[in-house]
Amino acid sequence: MIRTSFAAAHCLKHYQGDCENLHGHNWKVEVAVIAKELDKAGLGIDFKILKAETKTFLKTLDHKYLNELAPFKDVSPSSENIARYLYYELSSQFNNDNIKVDMVTVWESDFAGASFYE
């Protein structure tokens, strides 16, 4: 599992309360993978590769207004939907016969986060 972060603004759609207004978070992201087999070094996947590729995807979200981005045009950019989006994007990058993205968790604060897995 790796942890990384990004900063972005959003407003929740179809929500009644303060979070329907424009606001931002310093989001934390956790990505967990599972491996059937380990390589000769005893690794399923090198953490630096997993972290670098995750950061590449997060650059598309970092310091952006999430509601304006294509993945969130029709869905609310909630922690749940961000986790789902990252899960599928990272799965398309990493999943193979040996490695599978197991779960993505997105934290909008130290006390509130959401996970997505299949």
C-alpha positions as CSV (number, residue, x, y, z in Angstrom):
1,M,0.0,0.0,0.0
2,I,1.2,3.5,-0.8
3,R,0.0,6.9,0.4
4,T,0.2,10.1,-1.5
5,S,-1.9,13.3,-1.8
6,F,-3.2,16.1,-3.9
7,A,-5.1,19.4,-3.4
8,A,-8.3,20.3,-5.2
9,A,-11.6,22.1,-4.9
10,H,-15.1,20.8,-5.5
11,C,-18.7,21.2,-4.6
12,L,-21.0,18.3,-4.1
13,K,-23.9,18.0,-6.5
14,H,-27.4,17.1,-5.2
15,Y,-26.3,17.8,-1.6
16,Q,-28.0,20.1,0.8
17,G,-25.6,21.7,3.2
18,D,-22.3,23.5,3.4
19,C,-20.5,21.1,1.1
20,E,-22.7,22.1,-1.9
21,N,-20.7,25.3,-1.9
22,L,-17.2,25.6,-3.5
23,H,-14.5,24.4,-1.0
24,G,-11.2,22.5,-1.1
25,H,-9.4,19.7,0.5
26,N,-5.9,18.4,0.9
27,W,-6.9,14.9,-0.2
28,K,-4.9,11.8,0.9
29,V,-4.9,8.8,-1.3
30,E,-4.1,5.2,-0.4
31,V,-3.6,2.5,-3.0
32,A,-3.5,-1.1,-2.1
33,V,-2.4,-3.9,-4.5
34,I,-2.3,-7.6,-4.2
35,A,0.1,-10.0,-6.0
36,K,-0.2,-13.7,-6.7
37,E,3.6,-14.1,-6.8
38,L,6.6,-12.2,-5.6
39,D,9.6,-11.4,-7.7
40,K,13.2,-12.5,-6.9
41,A,13.6,-9.5,-4.6
42,G,10.5,-10.5,-2.7
43,L,8.3,-7.8,-4.1
44,G,4.8,-7.9,-5.7
45,I,5.4,-4.4,-7.1
46,D,8.0,-1.8,-6.3
47,F,6.4,0.9,-4.1
48,K,8.3,3.6,-6.0
49,I,6.7,2.5,-9.2
50,L,3.2,2.3,-7.7
51,K,3.7,5.7,-6.1
52,A,5.1,7.4,-9.3
53,E,2.2,6.0,-11.5
54,T,-0.4,7.1,-8.9
55,K,1.1,10.6,-8.8
56,T,0.9,10.7,-12.6
57,F,-2.9,10.2,-12.4
58,L,-3.2,12.6,-9.5
59,K,-1.6,15.4,-11.5
60,T,-4.8,15.4,-13.6
61,L,-6.7,16.3,-10.3
62,D,-4.1,18.4,-8.4
63,H,-5.0,22.1,-7.9
64,K,-8.1,21.7,-10.1
65,Y,-11.8,22.4,-9.7
66,L,-12.9,18.8,-9.9
67,N,-16.5,19.6,-11.0
68,E,-15.0,20.9,-14.3
69,L,-13.1,17.7,-15.1
70,A,-14.6,15.1,-17.5
71,P,-14.8,12.2,-14.9
72,F,-17.0,14.4,-12.7
73,K,-19.2,16.2,-15.2
74,D,-22.1,13.9,-14.6
75,V,-21.3,12.6,-11.1
76,S,-20.6,14.5,-7.9
77,P,-16.8,14.6,-7.1
78,S,-17.3,13.0,-3.7
79,S,-14.6,11.1,-1.9
80,E,-16.5,7.9,-3.0
81,N,-16.5,8.9,-6.6
82,I,-12.9,10.0,-6.6
83,A,-11.9,6.7,-5.1
84,R,-13.9,4.8,-7.7
85,Y,-12.4,6.9,-10.6
86,L,-8.8,6.3,-9.3
87,Y,-9.5,2.6,-8.7
88,Y,-10.5,2.1,-12.4
89,E,-7.7,4.3,-13.8
90,L,-5.1,2.6,-11.7
91,S,-6.5,-0.9,-12.4
92,S,-6.2,-0.2,-16.2
93,Q,-2.5,0.7,-15.6
94,F,-1.5,-2.0,-13.2
95,N,-3.7,-5.1,-13.4
96,N,-2.1,-8.1,-15.1
97,D,-1.9,-11.8,-14.4
98,N,0.1,-11.2,-11.2
99,I,-0.9,-7.7,-9.9
100,K,-4.3,-6.3,-9.1
101,V,-5.4,-3.0,-7.6
102,D,-7.2,-4.2,-4.5
103,M,-8.6,-1.0,-3.0
104,V,-8.3,2.8,-3.3
105,T,-9.1,5.0,-0.3
106,V,-9.5,8.8,-0.6
107,W,-9.4,10.9,2.6
108,E,-10.8,14.4,2.5
109,S,-9.7,15.0,6.1
110,D,-7.9,13.1,8.8
111,F,-11.3,11.9,10.0
112,A,-13.3,11.3,6.8
113,G,-12.5,9.1,3.9
114,A,-14.1,6.5,1.5
115,S,-12.8,3.3,-0.1
116,F,-13.7,1.6,-3.3
117,Y,-13.0,-2.0,-4.3
118,E,-14.6,-4.7,-6.3
